């Protein structure tokens, strides 16, 4: 999940191809990832403008979309783990997911790795 409120958020659902699979003349090799669903929080007709949903609302909407599915885990962008004067986005969304589905173990998120930062070299 790429978190956003004032700007659009994006939640993507991916599957791992278990065996080579041919569709429309294209071979999807074993192990490749296929994005089969997206939930994009953009105001209609306003690119770059988010729908300003709360983390709880997004979490409940994710729960509704995942009803009766087995989801192994999710990955969020680092901003969802920030603590800036309130609870983390992950905490709020997890709570909403738990209460809307009653499943405490089916909502595991992991922080997406951050790319290493290059520091300017003062000697150059």
C-alpha positions as CSV (number, residue, x, y, z in Angstrom):
1,X,0.0,0.0,0.0
2,X,1.2,3.5,-0.9
3,X,-0.5,5.6,1.8
4,X,-2.1,9.0,1.0
5,X,-5.0,11.1,2.2
6,X,-4.7,14.5,0.6
7,X,-3.0,12.7,-2.3
8,X,-4.3,9.4,-3.7
9,X,-3.5,6.1,-2.0
10,X,-3.0,2.9,-3.8
11,X,-3.6,-0.6,-2.5
12,X,-2.6,-3.4,-4.9
13,X,-3.3,-7.1,-4.6
14,X,-0.7,-9.4,-6.1
15,X,-0.5,-13.2,-6.7
16,X,2.6,-15.3,-7.4
17,X,2.3,-17.6,-10.5
18,X,2.7,-21.1,-9.3
19,X,3.5,-22.8,-12.6
20,X,4.1,-21.4,-16.1
21,X,0.8,-20.1,-17.3
22,X,-0.2,-19.0,-20.8
23,X,-2.9,-16.4,-21.4
24,X,-3.6,-14.6,-24.7
25,X,-0.4,-16.0,-26.2
26,X,1.7,-14.7,-23.4
27,X,3.6,-17.0,-21.0
28,X,3.7,-15.9,-17.4
29,X,6.6,-17.7,-15.9
30,X,6.5,-19.5,-12.6
31,X,7.3,-17.1,-9.8
32,X,6.3,-13.9,-11.5
33,X,4.0,-11.5,-9.8
34,X,0.6,-10.5,-11.2
35,X,-1.4,-7.6,-9.9
36,X,-5.0,-8.7,-10.0
37,X,-6.7,-5.8,-8.2
38,X,-6.2,-2.2,-7.3
39,X,-8.0,0.2,-4.9
40,X,-7.1,3.7,-5.8
41,X,-8.2,6.6,-3.6
42,X,-8.5,9.5,-6.0
43,X,-11.2,12.1,-6.3
44,X,-13.0,11.4,-9.6
45,X,-11.8,13.6,-12.4
46,X,-9.1,15.2,-10.2
47,X,-5.7,13.5,-10.8
48,X,-3.4,13.8,-7.9
49,X,-6.1,14.7,-5.4
50,X,-6.9,12.1,-2.7
51,X,-10.3,11.3,-1.3
52,X,-9.2,12.1,2.3
53,X,-10.4,8.9,3.9
54,X,-9.2,8.0,7.4
55,X,-7.0,5.0,8.0
56,X,-9.9,3.3,9.6
57,X,-12.1,3.8,6.5
58,X,-9.4,2.5,4.3
59,X,-8.8,-0.5,6.6
60,X,-12.5,-1.4,6.6
61,X,-12.7,-1.0,2.8
62,X,-9.6,-3.3,2.4
63,X,-11.3,-5.8,4.7
64,X,-14.5,-5.8,2.6
65,X,-12.5,-6.4,-0.6
66,X,-10.5,-9.2,1.0
67,X,-13.6,-11.0,2.4
68,X,-13.3,-14.8,2.0
69,X,-9.8,-14.5,0.6
70,X,-6.5,-15.8,2.1
71,X,-4.0,-13.0,2.1
72,X,-0.5,-13.9,3.2
73,X,0.8,-10.5,4.0
74,X,0.9,-6.9,2.9
75,X,3.6,-4.3,2.4
76,X,3.2,-0.6,3.2
77,X,5.3,2.4,2.4
78,X,7.3,3.8,5.3
79,X,5.1,6.8,5.9
80,X,2.3,4.5,7.2
81,X,4.6,3.6,10.1
82,X,5.4,7.2,11.1
83,X,4.4,8.5,14.5
84,X,3.7,12.2,14.1
85,X,1.6,13.2,17.1
86,X,-1.0,10.4,16.7
87,X,-1.3,6.7,16.2
88,X,0.4,5.1,13.2
89,X,-1.7,4.6,10.1
90,X,-0.9,0.9,10.4
91,X,-2.5,0.8,13.9
92,X,-5.6,2.5,12.9
93,X,-6.1,0.5,9.7
94,X,-5.4,-2.8,11.6
95,X,-7.9,-2.0,14.3
96,X,-10.6,-1.3,11.6
97,X,-9.7,-4.4,9.8
98,X,-9.9,-6.5,12.9
99,X,-13.3,-5.2,14.0
100,X,-14.8,-5.4,10.6
101,X,-13.8,-9.0,10.0
102,X,-13.1,-10.5,13.5
103,X,-9.8,-11.9,12.3
104,X,-6.8,-10.8,14.3
105,X,-4.2,-13.0,12.6
106,X,-5.2,-12.3,8.9
107,X,-3.8,-8.8,8.7
108,X,0.0,-8.7,8.7
109,X,1.8,-5.7,7.3
110,X,5.5,-5.2,6.8
111,X,7.3,-2.0,6.2
112,X,8.6,-1.6,2.6
113,X,12.4,-1.3,2.6
114,X,13.7,2.2,2.1
115,X,16.4,2.7,-0.5
116,X,19.8,3.8,1.0
117,X,20.3,7.5,1.1
118,X,23.3,8.9,-0.6
119,X,24.9,11.6,1.6
120,X,26.8,14.4,-0.2
121,X,30.5,14.1,0.0
122,X,31.7,17.3,1.7
123,X,35.2,16.9,0.2
124,X,34.0,17.0,-3.5
